[in-house]
């Protein structure tokens, strides 16, 4: 298979925080207006303390990483212009007074229809889009991705501190997020028609307002010819986001090669997947994991090594094998976002140390400019995802 046909793009959601207290600040509309003046189209999320960036469509990992750096640098500048701080964190570490819902007709309908689920949001994830040729392929690829979703979550876990205390989980965002009736791991679908039938039932029953509320951790993109992987916390650094996107892309490539050979994915029991999810959210990448394929309990690092071995042919074709090996080694040595949060909290004794650590990690390798970035809206290659 031509691996360059499996192009990749990334959406990152960020928290806007008060630069003095670290508390969520409801300024996404002001930050978006500032960005628009500088040539960048940002997306408003459900609550006004969130903002989202979208990369272009990429074939080269290095280009994707550069655009992610440019976007974080530029949005951080726009946030600073509006007395806010950009944080790559999956849940607010401080105690929020409230989460005001963004004032658009659709978000008001969600708030009216789902009550406190909407008002207790402020959850920031990372979505990776990988191109597929058609909707049937998207559904079959989703089946192949299901057993690896808990590992992607463990790798990127970045929500260990919430409301000023340790949650006891590396990804508390995932625990909160799965309260939505349309969230979590997708079911195993025999075909695209099965997918469509379930989505239609959920909309007709009011479980979802529209197809955009398909919040499964893998879904067929509504707008683009892609499969969208949504399981992860927003990673603390650009390096970790790029690693996630590369591993996801390689896994999709291997799935498509299996499908081309006439091999569909074996079903994984929902109960096994649920157990693996909880363990990934609880323990992260530095603890044990459950392998959904066979129920083994093993260190998450060993399961990660198995994934890398599984996708190695795709990584070699992409030219990303060395990048993945080096980046995994660096993340495991330094710690991902959750590990950095806990280290800062335990050393500093308060949430201010966590906010400072997150602020540094968000722009690691992305120096914040004193002036608006030139060509701000033209960073990277390709068309925007939205």
Secondary structure as UniProt FT lines:
FT   HELIX           3..5
FT   STRAND          8..17
FT   TURN            19..21
FT   HELIX           28..37
FT   TURN            38..39
FT   STRAND          43..44
FT   TURN            48..49
FT   STRAND          50..54
FT   HELIX           61..81
FT   TURN            82..83
FT   STRAND          85..87
FT   HELIX           105..114
FT   HELIX           116..119
FT   STRAND          125..131
FT   HELIX           135..145
FT   HELIX           146..148
FT   HELIX           149..156
FT   STRAND          161..162
FT   TURN            163..164
FT   STRAND          165..166
FT   HELIX           172..177
FT   TURN            178..179
FT   TURN            181..182
FT   STRAND          183..184
FT   HELIX           192..204
FT   TURN            205..206
FT   HELIX           211..213
FT   STRAND          215..216
FT   STRAND          218..220
FT   STRAND          226..233
FT   HELIX           238..260
FT   TURN            261..262
FT   HELIX           270..283
FT   HELIX           284..286
FT   STRAND          288..290
FT   TURN            292..294
FT   STRAND          297..299
FT   HELIX           300..318
FT   HELIX           321..334
FT   HELIX           337..348
FT   HELIX           351..362
FT   TURN            363..365
FT   TURN            374..375
FT   HELIX           376..378
//
